Amino acid sequence: MDIVFYTRKKCSLCVDAKNILEILQNDYPINIVEKDIDTNEEWTEKYGLMIPVIEIDGEIIQSGLVDLFVLEEKIKSKLL
């Protein structure tokens, strides 16, 4: 399963979210597709105030402060 991770440089919440995704990647068959919003004007406009943003199947699962347990439950439900 692909998880799209919208991020940007110098974002401490993004670093925390990436660590959570990498932890979950050890237990679930997920592929992290990282997208730096500063490389795309549309992403910057859409997600600039929300990052980090985690999206699965076109649905925003979490943004801002990412919670490991909430994200894990969502991943589990998508894998079933």
KABEL-V207527 format. One line per field, one symbol per residue. psi: psi as a letter, one per 30 degrees, with the letter a starting at -180 (. if undefined). burial: 1 if it has 24 or more other C-alpha atoms within 12 Angstrom, else 0. A space follows every 50 residues. Layout:
psi = ???
burial = ???
This chain:
psi = kkjkjkallhjeeeeeeeeeeeeeffflikkjjkjjfffjeeeeeegeff llkkkkhgkjellcjkkeeeeeeeeeeff.
burial = 00111111000011101101110100010001011110000000001001 111111000011110110001101100000
